[in-house]
Amino acid sequence: MARILIYSHDTYGLGNIRRMATIAEALVAEDESASVLIITGSPMLHAFRLPPRIDYVKLPCLNRSDVGQYDVKHLAITQDSARRMRASIICAAAVDFDPDILLIDKKPLGVMRELQPTLEILSRRARPPRTYLILRDILDAPEKTREVWERNGYHAQIERYYDEVLVVGARGVFDLADEY
């Protein structure tokens, strides 16, 4: 049985989590042995009708400000406490689920680097999972995206933890590699 872990940091809206849920549905439809666990901060995933062999772990909600800063949405805890809690939940779920494949949505180390401990632990296993970063083709204006990626060291993180980057979109419409 193939075990696939999907991380979707989604903090609001439906775009990212809907896309990742659609990918999960396609994976279980294609492979009768596939089992998918989605880890998300989205408060909306519970409203989706998920087919058999897909389940999810809900992380505490975060808000994202207009300038990209995160804070705690519902719990009376600090941002650092929320980050540690989310990182612990992600790590425990990933270690116990023992995935064959990791699909990470958009942020190479997750929100506030919460995914880094999990990536580090899983990459050291005797049988590490294949790890893929999933990007939609248009993230933001090219100059803004390049600045964010440089500031956060995303290229080095991808080299260290990822087997491949998969792009959802049409290269003829927007060539992510050329633009970013």
URVENQUI-V327828 format. One record per residue. N is the residue number from 1. D_LAST is the distance of its C-alpha to the last C-alpha in Angstrom with 1 decimal. Layout:
((N & D_LAST) (N & D_LAST))
This chain:
((1 & 36.5) (2 & 32.8) (3 & 31.5) (4 & 28.0) (5 & 26.6) (6 & 24.0) (7 & 22.6) (8 & 21.4) (9 & 21.3) (10 & 21.7) (11 & 23.7) (12 & 24.5) (13 & 24.3) (14 & 24.3) (15 & 20.9) (16 & 19.6) (17 & 23.1) (18 & 24.2) (19 & 21.4) (20 & 22.1) (21 & 25.9) (22 & 25.5) (23 & 23.9) (24 & 26.8) (25 & 29.3) (26 & 28.1) (27 & 28.3) (28 & 31.9) (29 & 32.9) (30 & 31.8) (31 & 33.3) (32 & 36.7) (33 & 36.4) (34 & 33.1) (35 & 33.2) (36 & 30.3) (37 & 30.1) (38 & 27.6) (39 & 27.1) (40 & 26.0) (41 & 26.5) (42 & 26.8) (43 & 30.2) (44 & 30.1) (45 & 30.0) (46 & 33.8) (47 & 34.2) (48 & 32.7) (49 & 35.0) (50 & 33.8) (51 & 35.5) (52 & 37.4) (53 & 35.6) (54 & 32.9) (55 & 33.5) (56 & 31.6) (57 & 31.7) (58 & 31.2) (59 & 29.8) (60 & 31.1) (61 & 29.2) (62 & 27.0) (63 & 26.1) (64 & 22.8) (65 & 23.4) (66 & 21.6) (67 & 20.0) (68 & 18.8) (69 & 21.9) (70 & 23.8) (71 & 27.6) (72 & 30.2) (73 & 31.2) (74 & 34.7) (75 & 36.0) (76 & 37.9) (77 & 36.0) (78 & 33.6) (79 & 29.9) (80 & 30.3) (81 & 33.0) (82 & 30.8) (83 & 28.0) (84 & 30.6) (85 & 32.2) (86 & 29.1) (87 & 28.2) (88 & 31.8) (89 & 31.9) (90 & 28.7) (91 & 30.0) (92 & 33.5) (93 & 32.4) (94 & 30.1) (95 & 32.8) (96 & 35.6) (97 & 33.7) (98 & 32.7) (99 & 29.9) (100 & 29.3) (101 & 25.7) (102 & 23.3) (103 & 20.7) (104 & 18.5) (105 & 16.9) (106 & 13.5) (107 & 14.5) (108 & 14.9) (109 & 18.1) (110 & 19.0) (111 & 20.1) (112 & 21.5) (113 & 21.0) (114 & 23.8) (115 & 22.7) (116 & 22.7) (117 & 26.5) (118 & 26.5) (119 & 23.8) (120 & 25.8) (121 & 29.1) (122 & 28.1) (123 & 26.4) (124 & 29.8) (125 & 31.9) (126 & 33.9) (127 & 32.1) (128 & 28.6) (129 & 26.8) (130 & 24.0) (131 & 20.9) (132 & 18.0) (133 & 14.9) (134 & 14.7) (135 & 11.7) (136 & 12.2) (137 & 9.9) (138 & 9.5) (139 & 9.3) (140 & 9.6) (141 & 9.0) (142 & 5.6) (143 & 7.6) (144 & 9.1) (145 & 6.5) (146 & 5.4) (147 & 9.3) (148 & 10.3) (149 & 8.6) (150 & 10.2) (151 & 13.3) (152 & 13.9) (153 & 13.4) (154 & 11.5) (155 & 10.8) (156 & 14.5) (157 & 15.6) (158 & 14.0) (159 & 15.8) (160 & 18.9) (161 & 19.4) (162 & 17.7) (163 & 18.9) (164 & 16.1) (165 & 13.1) (166 & 14.2) (167 & 12.4) (168 & 14.8) (169 & 14.4) (170 & 14.9) (171 & 12.6) (172 & 14.9) (173 & 14.1) (174 & 10.3) (175 & 8.5) (176 & 5.7) (177 & 5.6) (178 & 5.8) (179 & 3.8) (180 & 0.0))
